[in-house]
């Protein structure tokens, strides 16, 4: 079912003088905004003392917003437990890996494993749900805010230790099974009972990776159960409203797919220039896209959260200007806020809300831009948001349909590699991003999925790396007619981080008759020269030594195979550099009969129904040729000349204006 996307804004009425509220709301309406998110950090105002609720300001702001025809997304304020709660129950504070408790004075200072905090959280959420659950203006709820932000998923508190032991006992049943799974005979690490198992921090040298991975899994499950606890309360009192959480970019300490199972909409917070500065981009990339963000940052997460939300997703915080939290905070190029908005809609966002309405003049985020400047004058993003709202309303309803390419992403894989990296240059997030980016440069639409999801009806399945492969995935791969490309270290570990008895790729040997007999991790100054289809390419970071009777498709300088194929299954034993990876993916896409469009380095495209969105992330105008424009006959937005930070949207003749 297609949904007409809408735009909105994150608003903090409690941070504004009440005399400004009506004018703010009138401006939102005049801009064409439809949704307003409020109250995510308001616990101290709503419950200034334990059990003493004060709802007046929130009642009045909801009434004003709703009376103007705007929908309210109401947030639970549990990311910021108030000072009276910390003073009364200091043990609810999270504890870092060094054993130091987090302190009051910022946000996200609670421990997911604290039973006391769960009780107090339940109290404020229940009170809010009872008061506003049937309010006609409240159409959705946001549970908490940015789970785990500031590295707060993994707490090393006494409550986490107690809960971890219970989690382990439930998983392994007996301590002997745990000892066997973890290989605790090594280094005399045997336990006599679950009560002896500590958390894997402050050890002399590296802790057992099996222990670490299970702690990471446990910590993720604590987030899943915490979110479900909130959502269950909200659903009980607020039937028919959408349940949302706002995930983050390049943040992986809990399984977003599992949290998404208890939500109606998986939303995320999109800050492209901030993410550019914090991720592993080259100096050249950071300079090239300093004021735009890399062309695939937002898109990767759009496709990821569409997968986490089973198709329903949104951007609930869209960057409107400079942020305050990156190491270097740029002013976006004119047009980028509008471009980011259209990029999200092209990938199927139900709505995009800008963070925030006004730029605060105080506290930690005073340098974070809003749609209004600190003097209440419109910021540059104000006009861009208004233009995007007008253009979005004029476009035909269209559904972002299932792509032909499935891209398998695994949080568990990422945690395993963190626990057991075997090489300083190995970065699972970077590998996934680079592989995704090369597919985008070929003009492809992509579904990012978990290995547990349905893989039927895809033409190409890309698995950059997946160390643990279960029987269910093997059966799905056996059943598929798609071409399947798997990267290094796939099938290399058991679920408890042991080497498979039959060596890597373990269970996948039923599809690919080969064995990885040795592996080496390569430093940045060492690379492999690879011969592939008459060309010479480079690869690095990782090299598997593979034993097989299959004839390799690609070999290194010593003649050793690095790419093997059996039927429709391929395995890479190294990490190809960009041109090598592009060539492999190009060959497989051609074989799968996927139309390839070679994108200029700064240009990206995405199809939504009969519409084709084209976005220019560069600093110079790009003219679309016939191959880029395709058979579309009408520009619904823009022209064939796409300016810097510009957007063109093509559709069928007569498709515009709905």
N, C-alpha and C positions, 0 to 999 in steps of 0.2 A: 504494500500500500504506500503510495507516495504521499509525502507530507510537505506542505508549503513551508519552507524554513522561515524563521523569524529571527530578529535581533533583539538584544536587550542589554542590560547594564547591571553591574554590581554596585549597590548603593548602601551607604552607611548613614541613615538618618540620625542615629545617636551621635555622630560626629559633626553634624551640621546644626546650626541654630534652627529651631522649629519654624521660625518665620521664613526660612528659605525653602521649606519643603514643597509648598504648592508651586512655586516658580520652577523648582527643579523638575517636578513631575510634568508640568505643562511643557517644558522644553523637551523632555523625553518623548512625550506624545507627538510634538511637532516634528521631531526627528524621524518618526516612524518606528520607534522602538516598541516592543510588545511585552517584554518580560523584565522583571526587576528582582534581583536576588538580594536578600537582606539577612542580617542578624547572626552571621556565623561567628562573631567574636564578642557576643553581648552578654555572656553569662553573669558577669559582675553587676550589670544593670538590671537584668531580669530577676536575679536572686541575690540582692546585696547582702543578705544574711540568711543563714540556713533556714529554709522553709518559708521565708518571707518574700513572696513574689510581688514584683511591681511590673504590671503589664501595660500601664497607661500609654507610654510613648510608642510601644510596638502596636498596640491597638489602633492608635491614631494614624500611624504611618501606613499600616496595612489598609485602613479604610480610605485614606487619601489616594494611595496607589491604585487600589481596586476601583474606586469610584471614577477614576480617569480612564478606565478601560484596559489597564495594564494587569498582566498576570503576575502573581507573587510566587517566587521560589523561596520558600522559608527554610532557613538553615538551623540545625541544632548547634548550640554554641560550645560544644564539648571539647573543642581543640584548645580552649583557654580556661581551664579550671581556675576559679577566683582565689584570692589570697586567703580568705577565711577558711576555705577548704584545705589549702596546703598547710596552714598553721595548725588546723585541727587534726589532719591526717598526713603528716609529712611522708609517710611510707608510700603514698600513691605516686611519688615522683619516680620517673625512670632513672636507671643507673647505667652509666656508660661502661665501655669495655675495660676501663681502668679502675672500675669500682667506685667512681665518684657519682653521687646523685646529681641529677639536673636541678637547677634552682628556678624559683619563681622570678618573673620579670620579663618574660618573652612569651612564647607559646609552645604548644605541643609538649608540655612537661609532665605528662602522665605515663604510667606504665600500663600496657594493654593487659598484663596479667594480674593487676591489683584487683582483688575481689571488692575491696572498699570503693575503689574508683568506679568499678562496674555498677555498684549499687547507687552511687551518687549520680553517675551518668544517667542511669535508668530513671532516677527521680526527676531530673530537669527535662529529659526527653518526654517522659510521660506527661508532665505538667503542661509542656508546650503542645503536645499532641491533643490532649484533652481540651485545651482552650481554642486551638486553631485548626484542629483536624477536619472540621466540617465547615470552616470558613469558606464562603463561595469564591473569595478572591485568591485563595491559596490553591494552586494547581499542581504544585510539586514540592517535594522536600529534598534538601541536601543533607545527608547524614555526615556530621562532623566536618572536617576540612583537611584535605591533603594528608591522608594517613601516612605516617612515617616520615614526613618532611623533617629535615635537619637530622637525619640518621636516628630516628626515634622508634623504629620498628623493633629493633633488637635491644631489649633491656636485660641487664644482668643483675636484677634485683632478687631479693630472697623470694618474692612471689613468683618471679619467672622461674627460678630454680625449682621451687615446689611444683609448679604447673608442668615444667619440662619433664620431671620425673614421672608424673601421672601420664603425660603424653607418651613417654617411652614405654611405660608398662602396658598401656593400651595397645601400642604397636607391636611390641615384641613378646608380650605375655610372660616370658621367663627371662631371667638375667643371663642364662646360658645362651639363649638365642641372640640377645644383644651382644654379648662378648664375641660370638661367632661372626655376626654380621659386621661388627666393627673391626674384627681382627685384633682383639685386645691382648692376645697372647704376645703380640709384638710389644717390645719395651715394657713388658710386665705390667700392662695396663688393665688387668682383669678386675672386674667388680664382683662382689659377693651378693649385692642387692641393689635395687634401683635407688634406694636411699643414699647410696654412696656416690652416685653420679653427680658431679658438679657441672657448672657451665664451662664452656671451652674458652675461657679467657684467662689472662695473666699466667699462662704456662711458660716454662723456661725457654722452650723453642716451639716450633709449630705443633699445635694440637693435632690429634688424630682427625684427618679430613672427614671420616665417616661420622664422627662425633659432631664436628662443625656443621656438616651438611644437615644432619638431623636437627640441630639447634636452629638453623636457618629455616627449615621446613616448619618446625614448631612455631617459630616467631611469626611466620606467615599465617599459619592457621589461627594464631591468636587474633590477628587483624581480621581474618575472615569471620571468626565467631563474634568478635566485637561489633563488626558492621552488621551482622545478622541480628544481633541483639537489639541494636537501634532500629533497624528496618522493621523488625517484627512488632516493636512497640508502635511505630508510626503507622504501619498498615492496620493494626488493630483499631486505631482511632481515626483513621483518615482514608477510608476506602475510596478507590478511584483516582487517587493522586499518584503521580509518578515518583518513584524513589531513585535518587541520584547520589553519586559521590563524585568529587572532583579529584581525579588522579593527576599525576604530574609527568613531565617529560624526562626521559633518561633516568627514571627512578625505578628500582627493581627489587627492593627488599621484601616485597610480598607478592603473591600471585594475583595479579589483577584479573585474570580470567576467572579465578574462583570467587573473588569478591563480586565480580560482575554478575555471577549467577543469581545473586540475591537482590539485584537492582533491576529497575526498568530501563534506565538510561545510564550508560557509562560515559561520564563527562571527563574532560581533562582541561588543564590550564596551559595555554599556548603562549610561550614567550620566546619567539624565534631568535632574537638577537642575544638575549641572555643565555640561551642554550648554546649558541655558537661559541660563546666565550668559555663555557664550562666543559664542552665536549672535546674529544681528541681530534680536532681539525688541524690541518697544517697551517703554518703561518700565512701561506699564500691564500688559502681558503678564508682564513679569518680576516685578512685584509680585503679580499674581493667582496665578501658578503657582510662586512662590518655593520652596515646600516640596513641590511635586508634579512639576515639570517640565511643559512644554507638552504638551497631550494628544496631539500628533502627532509628537513627537520620536522616541520609541521606535518607534512604528508605522511611520514612514517608513523607518527603517533595517531593521526586520523585513522589510518588503516588498522593500526593496532587496537584502538579503542572501539572501532566498529566491530572488530572481532570479539573483544571482551564483552561487548554489550549485545551480542547476537543480532547485530544490525542496527540497534537503536543507540545513538551516541550523540554527543554535543560538545562544543567548546564553551565552557562556563566561565572561563577567564581568558579573554583575548587581550594581548598586549596592545595598548593604545599609543605608546610613545616610549621614552626612556624608562628602563626599570632601575631599581635601586640596589639590587643584590648581586649583580655580576661584578667581576673584577674590573671590567670596563663597560660603561653604559652609554650606548650610542643613541643618537636621535634617528629614528627610522627615516629612510628616504620618503619624500612626499609620494603618497600613493600606496605605501606598503600596508597600512592598516586596512585599506580597502582590498588589496590583493589577498592578504591573509584571510579576510572574511570570505571572499569568494572561493579560495582554495578549500576552506573547511566545508563550504556548502557543496562544492564539487565532489567531495568525498562522502557526502551524505549526512552532514550535520543537521540535526533537527532545529537547532538554534545556536547562535553565537552571542554570548554576552561579554561586554567589554569590562575589563577591570582597570579602572574603576570610574565612577561618575566624576568625582572631583579629586584633584590632587590635594592631599592633606598638607597642612602647614606645620605639622608637628609629628613627633615620635619617629619610629624606625623607618617608615616608608614615605617620608615627606618628599623624597626625590623621585618617587614613582609617579609617572604621569597619569592623568585621567582625561576624560573627555572635556572637563573644565580645568583651566589653570588654577593656581592657588588664589588668584584674584577674582575667580568666578567667570572670567572671560573664556570663550571657547578656545580650546587647544586645536592644533592642526588636525587631530584625529576626529574632532567633532564633525567637521564637514565631510570627511571620508566615510565616517559611519553613517551619516545621513544619506550620502550618495549610494552606499552599499545597500541601505534599507530600501531606497527607491528602486534600485535595479533588481534586487532580489524579489520584491513584490511584483515586478513586471514580467518575471520569467515564468515559463510554463512549469507546472508541477511535473517532477520527474523523479524516478527512483534510482538510487545508486545500486545497480544490479550486481549479482555475483560475478566476480572476475574470473578469468580463465587461468590465472596463476595463483596457487596457494603457496604462501611463504610461512614456514613453520618456525615459530618463536617459542622459546621455553624459559620460564623463570627458573625452573629447577636446574636446567643446564647452566644458566648463569651462576647460580649459587654453587654448583659443583665446581665450576672453574675458579670461582673465588676461593673455595676451600682447598682446591688442589690444582693450582694453575700450571705447574710444570713449564714455566717460561714467562719471563717478565713482559714480553711483547704481546702475549696472547690476551686479547680483549674481546669477549663474546659480544658485548654491545656494539663495538666498533665493526666487528666482522659482519654482523647482521645489517648494520646501517649501510656499509659499503656495498654489500650484495644487493640490498634493496635499491640503493641509488643507481646502480648499473641497470637494473630493470627499468627504472624510471627514465633513464637516458635512452632507452629503446622505445619509449612511448607506451609503456605497458601499464595497465591497471592491475592492482595487486590486492589480494585478501591476505591479511596476516592472521594466522590461526594457531591454536595450540595443537599439539600432537594428538590430543584426545578428541578433537573435533572431527566432523565429517569431512573426508577428503574426496568424496565422489564428485564426478562431473567437472573436475579440473583437467586441463590439458597439460599443464606443467606444474610439478611440485618441487619447490626449492627448499632444501633443508641445510642451511649453512653449517650447522654442527649440532649434534644431538647425542650426548654421550650415553644416555640411558634410553634404550629402545625396548619397549615391552611387546608382549605377544600380540596385543590388540593392534598396535601400529603395524607390526609385520603383516598381519592379516589384511589390514586396510591397503597396504602397499601391494600385496599380492593381488588384490582384487582390482586395483586401478589399471586403466589403460593409459594413464598419463605418463609422460616422461618424468623420471624422478632423479634429481641431482642432489647428492649428499656430499657435504664437505668433510674435512679432516676431523678426527676424533669421534665421528658418529659411530655409535655402538661400541665404544671403547671401555665402558664401565658397567658394572651391575648397579642396581639401585642403592646398594650400601657402599659404593665407591671401591669396588674390587675389580681386578682385571678378569674378564670372562675366561672360563677354563679353556675355551677354544680360541682365545685371543680376539682382538678387534677384527671386524666389526660385530662380533658376537652373534646375536640372533639373526642379523642381516646376512649371514653366510648362506642362508637358504635362498637368498635372492642374488647374491654376488659371491661366487666361489673364490674367495681370496682371504689372506690373513695378513695382518699387520704384525710383523715380527719385531720391529724396533721403531722408535720415534725419537726425533730430536727437535728441540726448540732452537730457533735461529735468532741471533742478535741482529740489530738493524744494519750492521755493516756486512752481513753475509746474506747472499741471495742465490737462488737456483736459476740457471738458464734452462728453459724448457722448450723442447721442440714439439710443436702441435700443428698438424695439418700444413706442413711446409713453412710455417712461420717460427720465429724465435721470440720467446716471451720470458718474463721474469716472475718468480714466486719467492715467498719468504715466510718468516715467522715460525712455520711448522713444516716438518717433513716426515712422512711415514715411509718406512721401508716395507714394501708389499711383496708377498709371495703368492703367485697365481699362475695358472696355466692360460689365463686369458691374455690376449694380445693387448698391450696398453695403447691407448689413444694418444698419450703424451708421455714423453720421457725426459729425464734430466740429462745433463752433459755426460754422465757415466752410463747412460742407457737404461737406467732404472725407471720403471713405470711410476707415474704420479696420477694418471687418470685412467680408470678402467670402466668398461661397460659390459653388462650382460643383459640381453633383451632391452627393456626400457629403463634399466637401473644403472646409474653412473655413480662412481665414488671418486672424489678428489682426495689425494693424500697430502696436499699442500695448500697454502693460501695464495691464489693467483693475484698478481698486481692488476691494476684497473683494466689495462688493455687486454690482458689475457682473460680475465673474468668476463669482460664485455664480449669477447669473441666466443667463448663457450656458451654464454647465455643467448647470444645472437643465433648461434648454430641450433641450439635446442628450441628456441622460439620459432625459428624457421621450420624446423622439423615438425613442430606442433601446429604449424599453419596459423600462427599468431601474427597479425599484421604488425610490422616493425616500422616505427617512425623514428629516424635518427634526430634526436633533439639537440639543438645548439646548447652549449654548456650551461647557459643561464636560463633556458626556457624549459618549462614543464607543462604537461597536459594531463587532463583527467576527464573521462567520459561520465556523464550522468544522464541516463536515459538517452534521448536523442540529442542532447546538448554536449558540446565539446568545449571545455574550459581550457584556455591557454594563458599561462602566467609568465611574465618576464621578470626574473629576479636579477637581471643585469642592470648596468648603468648606461646602456645605450639602446636605442630603438632597434627592434628586430622585425623584419618584414616576413610574414608567413608565406611560404611557397605553397604550391598546390598539394604537395605531399603532406605538409603540416596541416593545412586547412581541410584536406580530405574532400569528400563529396558534399559537404555542407554548403548550402546555397545562400544562407543569410546570416549576417552578423547581428545577433540580438543585443550584444554589448560590444563596443569597440569596433575596430576595423582590422584590416590585414596588417597594418603598421602598429605593432604593439610597443608603446613607449616604455622607457625604464619604469619599473614598478607598476606596469600596466597590466590590464586584463582584457582579453577578448573572449567572447562566448559565441560560439557558432551553433546554429540550429537549422532545422528544415524551414523551407519557405512558408511564411504565414504562421510560424510557431510562436512568434513574439506576442507579448501582451496577453498570455494565457490562451 
